[in-house]
């Protein structure tokens, strides 16, 4: 959630996997990056709450983007980034992550299944 809020809307777990294999990927700043030697292992981590939700809330084709909570997660401008980040951190600090998308096993399970499928 952090990376998406601060502007990384380009890369995700699939791109990380490609990068680890030594394949070129587009850096979020717009240029291509590639390592010269593939990695033996890697780890991609996210917060358990709101895992994958930023991308889904901002994707107009996603059912998540149609939920009322999605309006609080949409990043349309740099000013929105700070508002969204404050909302997320505040909800986590109060242990009040939105139960409908943040912790629902069906929603989180879908995100996890998509990550596995993307990273083959």
C-alpha positions in Angstrom: 0.0 0.0 0.0 2.8 2.4 0.8 4.5 2.2 -2.6 1.3 2.7 -4.5 0.3 5.7 -2.4 3.7 7.4 -3.1 3.4 6.9 -6.8 4.6 3.4 -7.7 1.6 2.4 -9.9 3.9 0.6 -12.4 5.5 -2.3 -10.6 4.1 -5.1 -8.4 4.9 -8.6 -7.4 5.0 -9.9 -11.0 7.6 -7.2 -12.1 9.6 -8.0 -9.0 9.7 -11.7 -10.0 10.8 -10.8 -13.5 13.5 -8.5 -12.1 14.8 -11.3 -9.8 15.1 -13.6 -12.9 17.3 -11.0 -14.5 14.8 -9.7 -17.0 14.5 -5.9 -17.6 11.5 -4.1 -16.1 10.3 -0.5 -16.2 11.3 1.4 -13.1 8.5 3.4 -11.5 10.4 6.6 -12.6 10.1 5.5 -16.2 13.5 4.0 -17.1 14.4 0.4 -17.6 16.4 -1.5 -14.9 18.0 -4.9 -15.0 20.3 -6.9 -12.8 23.2 -8.7 -14.3 23.0 -11.8 -12.2 19.6 -13.4 -11.3 18.8 -13.8 -7.6 18.7 -17.2 -5.8 15.7 -16.0 -3.8 13.7 -12.9 -3.0 10.9 -11.7 -0.8 8.0 -9.4 -1.7 6.2 -8.2 1.4 3.1 -6.1 2.0 1.1 -5.1 5.0 -1.5 -7.8 5.8 -4.2 -5.1 6.0 -5.1 -3.6 2.6 -2.8 -6.0 0.7 -3.3 -5.2 -2.9 -6.3 -2.9 -2.2 -4.7 0.3 -3.4 -4.2 -1.0 -7.0 -7.8 -2.5 -7.0 -9.4 0.6 -5.5 -7.8 2.7 -8.2 -8.6 0.3 -11.1 -12.0 1.3 -12.6 -12.5 -2.3 -13.8 -12.2 -3.8 -10.3 -15.3 -4.5 -8.2 -13.3 -3.1 -5.3 -13.3 0.3 -7.0 -17.1 0.4 -6.8 -17.2 0.0 -3.0 -17.8 3.2 -0.8 -14.4 2.6 1.0 -12.6 2.8 -2.4 -13.2 6.6 -2.5 -10.9 6.9 0.5 -8.2 4.9 -1.3 -8.2 6.6 -4.7 -5.1 8.5 -5.7 -5.8 11.1 -8.4 -3.2 13.7 -7.4 -0.2 14.2 -5.2 -2.5 15.8 -2.6 -4.6 12.7 -2.6 -1.5 10.6 -1.8 -1.1 12.3 1.6 -4.8 12.0 2.4 -4.9 8.3 1.5 -1.7 7.6 3.4 -3.0 9.4 6.5 -6.3 7.5 6.3 -4.5 4.2 6.0 -2.0 4.8 8.8 -4.7 6.2 11.0 -7.0 3.2 10.5 -4.1 0.8 11.2 -3.0 2.7 14.3 -6.5 2.6 15.7 -6.7 -1.1 14.6 -9.8 -0.2 12.6 -8.9 -1.4 9.1 -12.0 -1.6 7.0 -13.2 -5.2 7.5 -15.0 -5.2 4.1 -11.8 -5.2 2.1 -8.8 -5.1 4.4 -9.3 -8.3 6.2 -12.0 -10.3 4.3 -10.5 -13.7 3.4 -12.3 -13.8 0.1 -10.9 -10.5 -1.0 -7.4 -11.0 0.4 -7.4 -14.5 -1.0 -8.2 -13.2 -4.4 -5.2 -10.8 -4.2 -3.0 -13.6 -3.0 -4.1 -15.9 -5.8 -3.5 -13.2 -8.4 0.0 -12.6 -7.1 0.8 -16.3 -7.3 -0.6 -16.5 -10.9 1.3 -13.4 -11.9 4.6 -14.8 -10.6 4.0 -18.3 -12.1 
